[in-house]
Amino acid sequence: MRLFPYAHATHPQWPMAAALVLAQLRAQMALPDYASQPTLALLYITDHYAPHAQDILEHLSGELPLVTDWSGTVGVGIASNNVEYFDEPALAVMLMDIPGDQYRVFSGIAPLGLGFEAHTALVHADGGTVDLGDLVEEMAGRTTTGYLFGGISSSRGRSVQFAVAADGNLSGHGTASGVFSGGLSGVAFTREVALVSRVTQGCSPVSKTRTITEADRNVVISLDGKPALDVLLQDLGVTLDQPEAALPTVRATLVALAASAADDAPGMVRSTGNFGSEVMVRHIIGLDPGRRGFAVAEQITVGAQLAFCRRNREAARADLMRIGAEIREELEPQELSFALATALHADEAMSAPHPARRIAGAVYVSCSGRGGPHFGAPSAEMQIVRRALGDVPLVGFFAGGEIAADQLYGYIGVLTVFHE
């Protein structure tokens, strides 16, 4: 597997940004380490370009005739290696060198049919879709691993998705253009496509793990047999007798939720101090003094695990570095070749994407509430990814909700690496 050509650009006029992207892609495709005849493309645009989505897709596909399959969506921000574009017109493209029988582009109009055994899938979703969580769970059930990665489109205007297959349209689309709204779309991959995916929650626990012993819909009434509101206030060290101090503390606190774990399963909080990918983090949306409980932005199940947590810059940075290190460790052989050792220890001037790293390309989907500002500076989140993985072909977007396994999340990052 050769390196995936990738490119990104910003310009007030989309044809100029597209021209810059095409020039970068063609230059890379002429290099020996990069794929020269990829057929699958990922296209991400910021919402400034959403009104021109059809024109952009037609122009790029016309200029890249060998690329027969397209997938992607819109975000309030998009990402590429070492850079983020927020609140500005921009687009990013990555051309994936994967055999045509090892992937399948799908959409809500033309879902995956029989005859293709999906191992996992990259999924783009429309947040306005009814029962979206059920659709994600159903889609995960169509894969042999039950693992999806991706996110919900985010836009201040039109929400769009791209889905084009080999003949210019997906089977079942008729004369559809390849630009859609609603439902799910994306790319399913067979088990022959090697990838590693990790989730970063970016928050730190501020209490021990407890068991929900009574609940009513989204209201937690008791924890470990004790009134839930009393446990919350005790764990946070505040009292409602001093609301000026208590309420800001409660507002800054979130709830981590996970299904009841088996005796031999790891707890919610790992030995490294981070939450596992099975944990969902939700806001506390209200207090219920009458029942001594509190309300959460999620339906609550009795017997589930719960821990209080907070998001902060230090936790987010540390957890993002952790998943990058885990991916790097999984891909690095026990014995380094000279080429790999040189690539891993290259200085800034020599740190271009290198096949010796064994990473052909990567996709990163992060919450639109994260990004550089949450990490302390413009593009800081993607700079952390670069420091963790090195320079690798990478594209992605900042989502209105993230997808990992068979769940919808919020405020997380999902980093997926395609490798040899």
Disulfide bonds with the S-S distance in Angstrom:
none
